[in-house]
């Protein structure tokens, strides 16, 4: 850059036969004759039209090195450069809307670009890269900030990878260290009616219990849809808030309805991976019908005669008092209570004691039949056991009448895959 600037300065004074050293800021005046005869194979004219750029550059460089030794040493003072503007640059480098293309190894303390585009290879370690509204960093862009700041009101886009806490990211976004998020985390991997769950390799789960396409806040669906509630044919399950949930459907039919929607019935692992309540999984209150959760697990929160066959299930995402607080950190509603939910599991049940009824896991990893002295890690979440029976389908979460039994670890093992009930529904997952 320093050579180019000096050359431009020389062009300005090139119509004179003498150059004064004070022009270059040295504080003294010295006359220097320009000897045109030293430039070979050119017309010794007072005009420069016949000279090549390389010849003039070589001549003037030799001239200045002779008379001003050291002038071509590196520039150590700050340099202001203003392109396509006035003579008063406002920053170290002010591009004034011009594009910066294919620049290697750009290192600057401050780079103000305005609305210009930076394309090609960009590399820097300066303290600020500011003023980039609607500006692209595209191509093979790489910018390393170190301990410095990246400030701007526009969008930062890249087709490469972003590493935070690592210089060698192995995924599109690679974070080493803690991440603090205030609000929900949404992913473009999931549609709006589903939430992204990062466990088990990542998957999507319906935000709301499944409903029919024709469901409203008053009815489970149209007469035709309700007639086919357990024979869905091509009817697809829908995830939507504020409607009567789809019940009286078997595990087999629920799986079909999910497949019709391009999804699948959730596995037990997927269901449990999403079953926190406002971010908490363990040591929750015994009965989650209380504030701030208001899960639909009893008379204080259920909706009398609201659902199919005069059931007490509330519309999806609500309780008797309004909007529900029974949601996960990812925004998944009613995993505890409202209606039981089918998963895709089928198990051969071995009863711990040969007696039908609720069992509770204790701190010793054993089952007990009473909640007395129960380890409270899982609350009073219970598992309903039949006698030893093969081929039982798994229901999870509990329903509107299960009270303290309902919760993230609540399960029922007593039903065949063909079982239906007005308190049994489902939700879907997808990759």
Buried (B, 14 or more C-beta within 10 A) or exposed (E): EEEEEBBEBBEEEBEEEEBBBEEEEEEEEEEBEBEBEEBEEBEEEEEBEEBEEEBBBEBBBEBBEEEBEEBEEEEEEEEEEBEEEEEEBEBBBBBBEBEBEEEEEBEBEBBBBEEBBBBBBBBBEBBBBBBBEEBBBBBEBEBEEEEBEEEBEEEEEBEEBEBEEEEEBEEEEBEEEEEEEEEEEEEEEBBEBBBBBEEEEEBBBBBBBBBBBBBBEEBBBBEEBBEBBBEBEEBBBBBBBBBBBBBBBBBBBBBBBBBBBEBBBBBBEBBBBBBBBEEEBEEBBBBBBBEEBBBBBBEBBBBEEBBBEEBBBBBBBBBBEEEBBBBBBBBBBBBBBBBBBBBBBEBEBEBBEEEEEBBBBBEEEEBBBEBEEBEBBBBBBBBBBBEEBEEBBBBBBBBBBBBBBBBBBBBBBBBEBEBBBBBBBBBBBBE
